[in-house]
Amino acid sequence: MAKGKFQAGKGGARPAAHNDPYAVQDKPESKHSDLRRKLWPILAAVAGVAVLVVGILILTKGGSKLPSQESTMPATVALEGLTRSELEQRFRELDKIYDQALSLKLSPETTEGEPTEEPFTLTLTRADSGVGLDLTRLKSDLDAGVGQEAQGVDSYLLDPRDYFKMDEAAIRAFLEDFVGKNGTEYEASSAKLEEPTQEDLPKDENAEAPGKILVIHTGTPGRGFTAQQLFDTVKTAYETALIAEQPETVLSQELSYALRLPELVDAEKLHEQFCTEAENASYDSEKKEIVEGKEGFGFDQEALAEALAKAEPGAVLRVPMNRIKPEIDAEKLEANLFKDVIGEAHTKHTSNSNRTNNLRLACEAIDGTVVQPGEVFSFNQTVGERTAAKGYKEALAYVSGGQTKPELGGGVCQVATSIYYAVLLADLESVERAPHMFTVDYVPLGMDATVYWGYRDYKFRNTSPYPIRVDASVSGGKVHIVLNGTEWKDYTVELSYEVLEKETWEVVEKEVSAGSGYYNGQTITSPYTGYKVQTYRTTKDRETGKVIETTKIALNHYDKRDKVVAKVVGGSTPQPTQPTPTQPQPTQPKPTEPAPTQPKPTEPQPTQPPETQPTEPTPPETQATEPQPPETQATEPQPPETQPAAPQPTETQPAEPAPGEGEGGA
């Protein structure tokens, strides 16, 4: 019988050597083949289980880098044909395998993107694991004849894995500590508000306690391994090393695990989600009572971002939510509600009964309207559609082509203009505004606003911290608009304008038949001078009167309209019963009460401005660079507000108003 040889169930052969415990060589059949055939299925089953257990940790497609069963890891290994002394020597040599530490490199794999953490390296020394071969039990078994191939024959067959031992409790404790430090179960990051506990209260008794506590969990990465999986892998590696041709490979493995990372906590998003602005006390215009404000809550966003950057996975942060008091409480609002006139306009109107009626109805719809801080006032929404059912009457307005025609609600643009003028003096924000088609004479140039139902609106925003009440009325030949609020500015406002361009009208003759009722030279269409006007706002310190700054408000364009006179042709020409009116000359429109300073600002002196977009927003229907002027009341001589005795050419109403049209015509 041959002695001193290993036999592997699978694998190549190499020369045997007594000093090489892993020498592998094909072995011919011996008379003890029956014993081997009985032992091999058992060893094969053990090896198969070993391969299966090693695979427990291979949870991702990366797989393990363990030697393959087909090449370097035999299915079975048997030591046979060795004398007792040779067998004991071989077991002592196999025991030295465990002098090498077992090393597991755990590499993360994510389903999306690159891993965001470095691999873990787990190292178990012999002292940590207590692994080895039980040579004492081996000697006892040999003395009892275990593994002896035949009685009286000095030849033995034993499996070294039967004598493998390890300190299971120590290894489990080691692995559980490793898993406990590095986490295994996924926990999403989270944040929620809680009531403060005693520990959250400030130590300083005079310091204000936080209103809420923002509790933040940074989340725990989910790693696809457990202590039991690692234990099974370690145990299998130790046992497999005894039958592997290259045990050092088995004891140094690279494994991969599934990694699931929690979403990073973002301080800015938390600020948007949990911080609230304080709400000032407000005035309920329907109930006519004051509503108490609400306190807000917030935290130091920059400090939280710094703390989150330093926080470890699984950390819990408790962030105080500081109380933010309203700037204006109910008591302060009640003491200051509507006590100041922050802007007003009193504009003269013509003595036309229909037009005056329309002005009165519009003012009645507006009078007493309360605009809350931040709220936008809309003329059209407040006044509503101007209809006969509401009592509106026809008065002159401008329609397509700059013609004059009676329209329901004609003249109400003067109310919108008066509000705009008061808003400019109050230094509030005009959200939507466009000038008239032609100049008006009841406010300075560039300080008017036109409206047309369903098409053009005037809107302003209450940018003051207090409610504003709009008082509107018509009396004494004037439209009165008063903005009652609470003065919050430490400066006053002065308005001015600059004429950049002027286009003078001309006289144009229009032939009419002798029977039309016109006489030669009679005015058919009244004229308007065209202007390009820049308006300015100058702010001055309320106490010292010193100019703070002068800014542009809006760039305004007003169309020219030529004077059209009659030229009678055919038949006898009727003679006028009154002196023929002389041709009016264009005049500079003059401001009415209150009259802002008309000269150009002196501190600083405005320069000739380019044709840029006005600072006020314009309605979508106007051009982007310059607002198109809608209808207005003119500074030039106007046609009478009733039809003249002589018939005039018929004008048709367009389906949609052109730029500059409106309800506040001549």
VMD Tcl script that draws the C-alpha trace (Angstrom):
set ca {
  {0.00 0.00 0.00}
  {1.31 3.41 -0.92}
  {1.75 5.83 1.97}
  {2.16 9.56 2.50}
  {-0.33 10.75 -0.14}
  {-3.44 13.06 -0.28}
  {-6.30 12.20 -2.53}
  {-8.71 14.84 -3.88}
  {-12.08 14.06 -5.33}
  {-11.44 16.70 -8.04}
  {-8.41 18.62 -9.17}
  {-5.05 18.07 -10.86}
  {-2.10 15.99 -9.59}
  {1.39 16.91 -8.51}
  {4.31 14.90 -7.00}
  {3.76 13.81 -3.46}
  {6.04 15.01 -0.70}
  {5.93 14.12 2.96}
  {6.70 17.68 3.96}
  {3.81 19.00 1.82}
  {0.50 18.34 3.52}
  {-1.27 19.37 0.29}
  {0.53 17.05 -2.10}
  {-2.11 15.67 -4.48}
  {-1.66 12.59 -6.66}
  {-3.91 10.15 -8.44}
  {-4.04 6.97 -6.36}
  {-4.72 3.47 -7.68}
  {-7.45 1.36 -6.19}
  {-6.47 -0.32 -2.91}
  {-8.01 -2.99 -0.85}
  {-9.44 -0.25 1.39}
  {-11.46 1.32 -1.43}
  {-14.69 0.16 0.20}
  {-13.88 2.31 3.25}
  {-13.20 5.31 1.05}
  {-16.40 4.81 -0.89}
  {-18.28 4.86 2.40}
  {-16.48 8.03 3.58}
  {-16.55 10.08 0.37}
  {-20.31 10.73 0.24}
  {-20.16 12.10 3.75}
  {-17.20 14.37 2.94}
  {-18.81 15.45 -0.32}
  {-21.95 16.44 1.53}
  {-19.93 18.43 4.05}
  {-18.06 20.21 1.26}
  {-21.29 20.96 -0.56}
  {-22.77 22.53 2.55}
  {-19.61 24.57 2.95}
  {-19.92 25.99 -0.55}
  {-23.60 26.76 0.05}
  {-22.95 28.59 3.32}
  {-20.18 30.68 1.77}
  {-22.72 31.79 -0.80}
  {-25.05 33.20 1.89}
  {-23.16 36.48 1.92}
  {-23.03 36.82 -1.84}
  {-26.10 39.01 -2.09}
  {-25.26 41.12 -5.11}
  {-24.19 40.39 -8.64}
  {-20.56 41.10 -7.74}
  {-20.28 37.63 -6.19}
  {-17.40 36.24 -4.18}
  {-13.82 35.89 -5.22}
  {-13.41 32.54 -3.50}
  {-11.59 29.83 -5.49}
  {-14.00 27.92 -7.71}
  {-14.92 24.36 -6.94}
  {-13.75 23.27 -10.37}
  {-10.19 24.56 -9.90}
  {-8.73 25.01 -6.44}
  {-11.36 23.83 -3.94}
  {-11.76 20.05 -4.05}
  {-15.07 18.49 -3.17}
  {-13.43 15.93 -0.85}
  {-10.04 15.35 0.63}
  {-8.96 12.27 2.49}
  {-5.76 11.47 4.28}
  {-5.06 7.76 3.99}
  {-2.21 5.39 3.91}
  {-0.29 7.34 6.55}
  {1.31 5.87 9.55}
  {0.22 7.16 12.89}
  {3.26 9.35 13.29}
  {2.85 10.71 9.75}
  {-0.81 11.42 10.35}
  {-0.12 13.25 13.61}
  {2.59 15.27 11.84}
  {0.19 16.18 9.05}
  {-2.45 17.33 11.55}
  {0.11 19.49 13.33}
  {1.06 21.06 10.00}
  {-2.58 21.65 9.10}
  {-3.13 23.28 12.49}
  {-0.53 25.92 11.55}
  {-2.90 27.21 8.83}
  {-4.72 29.12 11.53}
  {-1.66 31.12 12.43}
  {-2.78 33.27 9.50}
  {-5.54 35.72 10.39}
  {-8.85 35.45 8.58}
  {-9.63 38.62 6.59}
  {-12.99 39.51 5.02}
  {-13.24 42.55 2.76}
  {-16.87 43.65 2.50}
  {-17.43 45.87 -0.56}
  {-20.66 47.88 -0.98}
  {-22.77 47.70 -4.09}
  {-25.72 49.98 -4.82}
  {-28.48 49.53 -7.33}
  {-28.06 53.13 -8.49}
  {-24.83 55.07 -8.90}
  {-21.50 54.49 -7.24}
  {-21.12 53.39 -3.62}
  {-20.66 56.31 -1.29}
  {-18.70 54.46 1.38}
  {-15.42 52.57 1.54}
  {-15.32 48.77 1.95}
  {-15.16 47.29 5.45}
  {-12.29 44.98 6.36}
  {-13.01 42.46 9.10}
  {-9.97 40.63 10.57}
  {-10.09 37.67 12.99}
  {-6.87 36.48 14.58}
  {-6.38 33.06 16.08}
  {-6.54 34.61 19.51}
  {-9.92 36.20 18.65}
  {-11.42 33.02 17.23}
  {-9.78 30.20 19.20}
  {-9.59 28.11 16.00}
  {-7.35 25.07 15.54}
  {-7.31 21.27 15.40}
  {-8.02 19.30 18.55}
  {-4.75 17.33 18.60}
  {-5.50 16.00 22.06}
  {-8.68 14.33 20.83}
  {-6.79 13.10 17.78}
  {-4.27 11.29 20.00}
  {-7.08 9.79 22.05}
  {-8.86 8.54 18.92}
  {-5.67 7.07 17.48}
  {-5.06 5.26 20.78}
  {-8.58 3.83 20.48}
  {-7.92 2.67 16.89}
  {-10.19 5.25 15.23}
  {-9.31 5.59 11.52}
  {-7.07 2.52 11.50}
  {-7.56 0.77 8.13}
  {-7.09 -2.72 9.58}
  {-6.31 -4.16 12.95}
  {-2.62 -4.47 13.43}
  {-1.89 -2.38 10.29}
  {-0.07 0.97 10.79}
  {-2.21 2.83 8.25}
  {-4.86 5.45 9.09}
  {-7.65 7.36 7.29}
  {-9.05 10.48 9.09}
  {-10.70 13.79 8.06}
  {-9.05 16.85 9.70}
  {-12.39 18.73 9.71}
  {-13.67 16.23 12.25}
  {-11.13 17.68 14.68}
  {-11.76 21.36 13.89}
  {-12.54 23.55 16.89}
  {-13.24 27.24 17.47}
  {-14.49 29.57 20.22}
  {-18.00 30.10 18.84}
  {-19.10 32.45 21.62}
  {-16.05 34.69 21.15}
  {-16.52 34.82 17.36}
  {-20.21 35.65 17.65}
  {-19.49 38.41 20.14}
  {-16.82 39.83 17.83}
  {-19.14 39.83 14.82}
  {-22.12 41.23 16.69}
  {-19.97 44.11 17.88}
  {-18.85 44.74 14.29}
  {-22.43 44.70 13.02}
  {-23.62 46.88 15.89}
  {-21.08 49.58 15.04}
  {-21.68 49.58 11.31}
  {-25.41 49.04 11.17}
  {-27.35 46.49 9.21}
  {-30.99 47.54 8.98}
  {-32.01 50.45 6.78}
  {-33.67 53.42 8.48}
  {-34.84 56.39 6.43}
  {-33.90 59.90 7.49}
  {-36.76 61.82 9.05}
  {-37.74 65.05 10.75}
  {-40.72 65.97 12.91}
  {-41.83 68.59 15.40}
  {-42.20 67.72 19.08}
  {-43.02 69.59 22.23}
  {-39.89 70.60 24.17}
  {-38.90 68.45 27.12}
  {-37.27 69.62 30.32}
  {-33.85 68.93 28.79}
  {-34.65 71.24 25.88}
  {-35.33 74.25 28.08}
  {-32.56 76.87 28.36}
  {-30.52 76.94 31.55}
  {-30.90 80.70 31.76}
  {-34.27 81.34 33.39}
  {-34.55 84.70 31.59}
  {-34.09 83.13 28.18}
  {-37.22 82.36 26.17}
  {-38.08 78.68 25.87}
  {-38.35 77.25 22.35}
  {-41.86 76.88 21.00}
  {-41.16 73.53 19.35}
  {-38.31 71.07 18.91}
  {-37.38 69.81 15.46}
  {-36.22 66.21 15.90}
  {-34.02 65.04 13.02}
  {-32.86 61.46 12.40}
  {-30.02 61.34 9.90}
  {-30.99 57.78 8.94}
  {-28.99 54.54 8.93}
  {-27.56 52.89 5.82}
  {-28.98 49.46 5.13}
  {-26.14 46.94 4.62}
  {-26.91 43.49 3.34}
  {-25.24 41.49 6.07}
  {-26.08 40.24 9.54}
  {-24.02 38.78 12.37}
  {-25.36 35.29 11.61}
  {-24.43 35.54 7.92}
  {-20.93 36.67 8.82}
  {-20.60 33.85 11.37}
  {-21.62 31.21 8.81}
  {-19.10 32.64 6.35}
  {-16.28 32.71 8.89}
  {-16.93 29.16 10.11}
  {-17.09 27.80 6.56}
  {-13.87 29.59 5.61}
  {-12.02 28.10 8.58}
  {-13.24 24.58 7.79}
  {-12.66 24.91 4.05}
  {-9.07 25.99 4.62}
  {-8.27 22.46 5.86}
  {-9.13 20.89 2.49}
  {-8.15 23.74 0.15}
  {-5.01 23.57 -1.97}
  {-4.53 27.30 -1.26}
  {-5.84 27.92 2.26}
  {-4.51 31.49 2.30}
  {-7.02 32.35 -0.44}
  {-9.88 30.94 1.59}
  {-8.77 32.91 4.63}
  {-8.66 36.16 2.65}
  {-11.98 36.75 0.92}
  {-13.65 39.63 -0.89}
  {-17.40 39.73 -0.49}
  {-20.02 42.18 -1.67}
  {-23.19 43.33 0.05}
  {-26.23 45.35 -0.98}
  {-26.13 48.96 0.21}
  {-29.18 51.17 0.68}
  {-28.47 54.73 1.72}
  {-30.92 57.11 3.41}
  {-31.67 60.44 1.75}
  {-29.41 63.21 2.96}
  {-31.07 65.71 5.28}
  {-31.13 69.18 3.70}
  {-31.26 72.17 6.03}
  {-32.80 74.42 3.37}
  {-35.64 71.98 2.70}
  {-36.29 71.62 6.42}
  {-36.45 75.39 6.70}
  {-39.07 75.54 3.93}
  {-41.04 72.67 5.47}
  {-41.11 73.59 9.15}
  {-40.32 77.29 9.52}
  {-43.27 79.67 9.41}
  {-43.42 83.43 9.16}
  {-45.16 85.38 11.85}
  {-48.57 86.76 10.82}
  {-49.38 90.31 11.83}
  {-52.74 91.18 13.28}
  {-55.24 91.97 10.52}
  {-58.51 93.78 10.00}
  {-61.58 91.80 8.94}
  {-63.39 94.24 6.66}
  {-66.58 92.15 6.59}
  {-66.88 91.77 10.35}
  {-65.20 95.15 10.90}
  {-63.02 93.79 13.66}
  {-59.34 93.15 14.33}
  {-58.02 89.59 14.13}
  {-55.06 88.70 16.35}
  {-51.84 87.72 14.58}
  {-49.93 84.45 14.89}
  {-46.38 83.80 15.99}
  {-43.97 82.04 13.66}
  {-41.20 79.52 14.27}
  {-37.70 79.26 12.84}
  {-34.15 78.04 13.34}
  {-30.65 79.04 12.29}
  {-30.40 77.39 8.87}
  {-26.65 77.92 8.51}
  {-25.90 76.42 11.94}
  {-28.10 73.40 11.22}
  {-26.38 72.78 7.87}
  {-23.03 72.75 9.66}
  {-24.31 70.33 12.32}
  {-25.74 67.97 9.70}
  {-22.43 67.91 7.85}
  {-20.72 66.65 11.01}
  {-23.47 64.20 12.06}
  {-22.82 60.46 11.84}
  {-25.31 58.01 10.31}
  {-28.04 57.19 12.79}
  {-27.53 60.43 14.72}
  {-30.45 62.29 16.31}
  {-30.43 66.08 16.41}
  {-32.84 68.16 18.48}
  {-33.11 71.64 17.02}
  {-34.91 74.39 18.99}
  {-37.57 76.21 16.98}
  {-37.39 79.80 18.16}
  {-40.55 81.83 18.47}
  {-40.99 84.73 16.03}
  {-43.33 87.40 17.33}
  {-45.54 89.40 14.92}
  {-44.31 92.93 14.31}
  {-47.87 94.19 14.63}
  {-50.12 92.67 17.26}
  {-53.80 93.41 17.78}
  {-53.11 96.18 20.31}
  {-50.66 97.97 18.02}
  {-52.94 97.62 15.01}
  {-55.95 98.97 16.87}
  {-53.97 102.01 17.99}
  {-52.81 102.80 14.44}
  {-55.64 101.55 12.22}
  {-56.50 104.01 9.42}
  {-55.17 106.95 11.43}
  {-53.08 108.55 8.65}
  {-53.73 109.77 5.13}
  {-50.87 108.17 3.24}
  {-51.95 109.37 -0.21}
  {-54.80 111.37 -1.74}
  {-56.01 112.90 -5.01}
  {-58.76 115.43 -5.71}
  {-59.27 115.78 -9.47}
  {-61.70 118.17 -11.21}
  {-64.31 116.69 -13.50}
  {-66.46 118.19 -16.24}
  {-70.07 119.16 -15.60}
  {-71.62 116.49 -17.81}
  {-74.46 114.78 -15.96}
  {-74.00 111.32 -17.51}
  {-70.26 111.35 -16.89}
  {-70.71 112.61 -13.33}
  {-73.25 109.83 -12.72}
  {-70.70 107.23 -13.83}
  {-68.00 108.73 -11.60}
  {-70.37 108.61 -8.62}
  {-71.33 104.93 -9.21}
  {-67.68 103.86 -9.52}
  {-66.75 105.73 -6.33}
  {-69.66 104.19 -4.44}
  {-68.45 100.70 -5.43}
  {-64.94 101.48 -4.21}
  {-65.65 103.57 -1.11}
  {-64.59 101.82 2.11}
  {-62.67 99.01 0.41}
  {-59.97 97.67 2.74}
  {-56.76 96.38 1.16}
  {-54.78 94.11 3.49}
  {-50.94 94.17 3.59}
  {-49.64 92.34 0.54}
  {-53.11 92.24 -1.06}
  {-53.71 93.52 -4.61}
  {-56.55 95.97 -5.32}
  {-58.19 95.60 -8.76}
  {-60.32 98.43 -10.13}
  {-62.33 96.17 -12.44}
  {-62.86 93.51 -9.81}
  {-63.99 96.07 -7.25}
  {-66.20 98.20 -9.49}
  {-67.46 95.37 -11.70}
  {-68.79 95.63 -15.24}
  {-70.29 98.99 -16.12}
  {-73.84 98.13 -17.24}
  {-77.13 99.94 -17.69}
  {-78.66 97.65 -15.05}
  {-76.29 99.14 -12.49}
  {-77.27 102.65 -13.55}
  {-74.32 103.51 -15.76}
  {-75.01 105.91 -18.62}
  {-73.38 106.74 -21.90}
  {-70.60 109.32 -21.91}
  {-67.84 110.01 -24.38}
  {-65.02 107.47 -24.61}
  {-62.32 106.64 -27.13}
  {-62.75 103.73 -29.49}
  {-60.75 102.19 -32.32}
  {-58.71 104.66 -34.34}
  {-58.79 107.32 -31.63}
  {-62.38 108.35 -32.33}
  {-64.81 109.63 -29.72}
  {-68.08 107.80 -29.10}
  {-70.63 107.55 -26.27}
  {-70.06 104.39 -24.19}
  {-71.69 102.98 -21.05}
  {-69.52 103.95 -18.12}
  {-67.64 106.63 -20.04}
  {-65.48 108.72 -17.72}
  {-64.73 106.13 -15.01}
  {-61.07 106.20 -16.00}
  {-60.86 109.41 -14.00}
  {-61.54 107.41 -10.84}
  {-58.81 104.90 -11.74}
  {-56.46 107.79 -12.53}
  {-57.18 109.45 -9.18}
  {-56.41 106.19 -7.35}
  {-53.15 105.81 -9.33}
  {-52.11 109.37 -8.46}
  {-52.79 108.76 -4.75}
  {-50.87 105.45 -4.91}
  {-47.85 107.24 -6.40}
  {-47.84 109.72 -3.51}
  {-48.21 106.86 -0.99}
  {-45.28 105.05 -2.68}
  {-47.19 101.79 -3.08}
  {-46.60 99.29 -5.90}
  {-48.67 99.57 -9.07}
  {-49.10 96.04 -10.41}
  {-50.96 96.88 -13.64}
  {-51.34 100.29 -15.25}
  {-51.36 101.88 -18.70}
  {-51.70 105.54 -19.74}
  {-54.51 106.91 -21.88}
  {-54.41 107.24 -25.66}
  {-54.46 111.05 -25.38}
  {-53.47 113.40 -22.57}
  {-55.86 114.29 -19.75}
  {-56.08 117.59 -17.93}
  {-57.08 116.48 -14.42}
  {-53.63 115.13 -13.40}
  {-50.10 115.99 -14.54}
  {-48.71 114.33 -17.65}
  {-47.75 110.65 -17.19}
  {-49.75 110.21 -14.00}
  {-53.00 108.86 -15.41}
  {-54.39 105.32 -15.70}
  {-56.96 103.89 -18.08}
  {-59.36 100.97 -17.60}
  {-61.63 98.97 -19.90}
  {-63.84 96.14 -18.69}
  {-62.55 92.69 -19.63}
  {-59.42 94.09 -21.26}
  {-57.50 96.64 -19.25}
  {-57.32 97.08 -15.48}
  {-55.57 99.20 -12.89}
  {-54.15 97.30 -9.91}
  {-51.97 98.22 -6.96}
  {-50.48 96.21 -4.11}
  {-50.56 97.31 -0.49}
  {-46.84 97.19 0.30}
  {-47.29 98.83 3.69}
  {-47.40 96.74 6.88}
  {-50.89 98.02 7.74}
  {-54.35 97.74 6.13}
  {-55.41 100.58 3.82}
  {-58.96 101.85 3.43}
  {-59.84 103.49 0.13}
  {-62.33 106.33 0.55}
  {-63.87 107.47 -2.74}
  {-66.51 110.12 -3.44}
  {-67.63 112.82 -5.89}
  {-68.50 116.30 -4.66}
  {-67.83 119.94 -5.43}
  {-66.94 119.18 -9.04}
  {-64.12 116.84 -8.01}
  {-63.36 113.14 -7.64}
  {-61.95 112.52 -4.15}
  {-59.69 109.54 -3.43}
  {-58.14 109.22 0.05}
  {-55.93 106.30 1.12}
  {-56.29 105.94 4.88}
  {-53.69 103.76 6.57}
  {-50.77 104.05 8.93}
  {-47.75 106.05 7.88}
  {-44.73 103.77 7.95}
  {-42.29 105.78 5.82}
  {-39.61 108.09 7.17}
  {-39.64 110.02 3.90}
  {-42.02 112.05 1.74}
  {-42.72 111.67 -1.98}
  {-42.77 114.33 -4.70}
  {-43.77 113.65 -8.30}
  {-42.54 115.30 -11.48}
  {-42.33 114.66 -15.19}
  {-40.17 115.46 -18.19}
  {-41.41 115.92 -21.76}
  {-38.98 114.04 -23.97}
  {-40.78 114.49 -27.29}
  {-43.69 116.57 -28.56}
  {-45.72 116.11 -31.75}
  {-47.94 119.05 -32.73}
  {-51.30 118.46 -34.37}
  {-52.28 119.85 -37.74}
  {-55.50 121.05 -39.35}
  {-56.98 118.58 -41.83}
  {-59.94 119.44 -44.06}
  {-62.67 116.89 -44.66}
  {-65.06 117.31 -47.53}
  {-68.73 117.16 -46.58}
  {-71.80 117.69 -48.73}
  {-73.71 120.94 -48.59}
  {-76.69 119.19 -47.07}
  {-74.76 117.65 -44.20}
  {-75.40 120.56 -41.88}
  {-71.74 121.52 -41.52}
  {-70.37 124.91 -42.49}
  {-66.89 125.59 -43.75}
  {-64.25 125.47 -41.02}
  {-66.52 123.81 -38.49}
  {-64.61 121.40 -36.18}
  {-65.47 117.76 -36.76}
  {-62.73 116.20 -34.58}
  {-60.92 118.08 -31.81}
  {-57.09 117.92 -31.71}
  {-54.57 116.53 -29.25}
  {-50.83 117.12 -29.07}
  {-48.69 113.96 -28.89}
  {-46.15 113.55 -26.09}
  {-43.46 111.21 -24.89}
  {-43.18 111.75 -21.13}
  {-40.96 110.34 -18.39}
  {-42.33 110.52 -14.84}
  {-40.16 110.64 -11.70}
  {-40.49 109.99 -7.99}
  {-38.30 112.00 -5.60}
  {-38.04 110.92 -1.96}
  {-37.00 113.31 0.77}
  {-36.12 112.76 4.41}
  {-39.23 113.55 6.42}
  {-37.31 115.45 9.13}
  {-34.58 117.25 7.21}
  {-36.20 117.57 3.77}
  {-32.97 116.38 2.15}
  {-33.37 114.53 -1.13}
  {-32.72 110.81 -0.75}
  {-33.07 109.75 -4.39}
  {-34.95 110.37 -7.61}
  {-36.14 107.36 -9.59}
  {-38.01 106.82 -12.84}
  {-41.64 105.73 -12.56}
  {-42.87 105.18 -16.10}
  {-42.27 106.11 -19.73}
  {-45.56 107.28 -21.25}
  {-46.66 107.82 -24.85}
  {-49.64 109.95 -25.83}
  {-50.86 109.98 -29.42}
  {-51.32 113.04 -31.59}
  {-54.76 113.67 -33.10}
  {-55.15 116.20 -35.88}
  {-57.95 118.76 -35.92}
  {-60.48 117.82 -38.61}
  {-62.58 120.69 -40.03}
  {-65.39 120.67 -42.56}
  {-65.00 121.71 -46.19}
  {-68.44 122.01 -47.73}
  {-68.70 121.00 -51.38}
  {-71.67 121.34 -53.75}
  {-74.73 123.60 -53.32}
  {-74.94 126.63 -51.10}
  {-72.77 126.75 -48.02}
  {-74.67 127.38 -44.75}
  {-73.36 130.24 -42.67}
  {-72.64 129.81 -38.99}
  {-74.98 131.57 -36.61}
  {-72.06 132.23 -34.28}
  {-68.53 133.42 -34.88}
  {-66.32 130.81 -36.44}
  {-64.02 129.42 -33.72}
  {-60.40 130.20 -34.17}
  {-57.93 127.38 -34.46}
  {-56.80 126.43 -30.98}
  {-53.12 126.27 -30.37}
  {-51.57 123.29 -28.54}
  {-50.86 124.07 -24.93}
  {-48.83 122.31 -22.26}
  {-51.29 120.42 -19.98}
  {-51.42 121.91 -16.51}
  {-51.71 119.84 -13.34}
  {-54.69 120.15 -11.12}
  {-55.00 119.92 -7.38}
  {-52.80 118.68 -5.76}
  {-50.18 120.08 -8.12}
  {-46.85 118.24 -7.97}
  {-43.69 120.05 -8.91}
  {-43.62 120.25 -12.68}
  {-39.95 121.12 -13.21}
  {-37.45 118.36 -13.63}
  {-35.95 116.98 -10.43}
  {-32.85 118.83 -9.36}
  {-31.29 116.31 -6.97}
  {-30.19 114.36 -8.96}
  {-31.01 115.99 -12.30}
  {-32.57 113.32 -14.55}
  {-30.73 112.81 -17.77}
  {-32.37 112.37 -21.15}
  {-33.70 108.82 -20.72}
  {-33.54 106.15 -23.40}
  {-36.77 104.57 -24.54}
  {-36.79 101.75 -22.04}
  {-39.58 99.92 -20.32}
  {-41.19 101.89 -17.50}
  {-40.57 100.79 -13.97}
  {-44.31 100.14 -13.55}
  {-45.51 96.79 -14.93}
  {-47.71 97.09 -18.01}
  {-50.69 94.97 -18.99}
  {-50.04 92.04 -21.27}
  {-51.84 93.76 -24.14}
  {-49.29 96.58 -24.26}
  {-45.92 96.43 -25.90}
  {-43.09 95.12 -23.80}
  {-40.87 98.17 -24.08}
  {-43.40 100.98 -23.93}
  {-47.01 100.91 -22.69}
  {-49.56 101.84 -25.36}
  {-51.68 104.77 -24.16}
  {-55.41 104.14 -23.81}
  {-58.19 106.78 -23.88}
  {-58.07 109.96 -21.85}
  {-59.58 113.28 -21.30}
  {-57.69 115.85 -23.33}
  {-55.81 119.00 -22.44}
  {-56.59 120.37 -25.89}
  {-60.00 121.89 -26.67}
  {-62.54 119.07 -26.50}
  {-65.72 118.36 -28.42}
  {-68.97 118.97 -26.53}
  {-70.12 115.95 -24.53}
  {-73.40 115.83 -26.42}
  {-73.93 115.31 -30.12}
  {-73.61 118.63 -32.06}
  {-76.56 119.99 -33.99}
  {-74.78 119.05 -37.18}
  {-74.62 115.29 -37.79}
  {-71.24 113.57 -37.48}
  {-69.82 110.59 -39.37}
  {-70.90 107.25 -37.89}
  {-68.24 105.29 -35.95}
  {-68.57 101.56 -35.31}
  {-67.59 99.82 -32.06}
  {-64.70 97.35 -32.59}
  {-64.97 93.78 -31.32}
  {-61.95 94.36 -29.07}
  {-60.56 97.70 -27.90}
  {-57.30 98.83 -29.38}
  {-54.41 100.01 -27.18}
  {-55.30 103.28 -25.55}
  {-59.05 102.80 -25.63}
  {-60.97 103.00 -22.41}
  {-63.96 104.27 -20.53}
  {-62.50 107.57 -19.47}
  {-62.57 109.43 -22.74}
  {-63.03 113.11 -23.29}
}
mol new
graphics top color blue
foreach p $ca { graphics top sphere $p radius 0.5 }
foreach p [lrange $ca 0 end-1] q [lrange $ca 1 end] { graphics top cylinder $p $q radius 0.2 }
display resetview
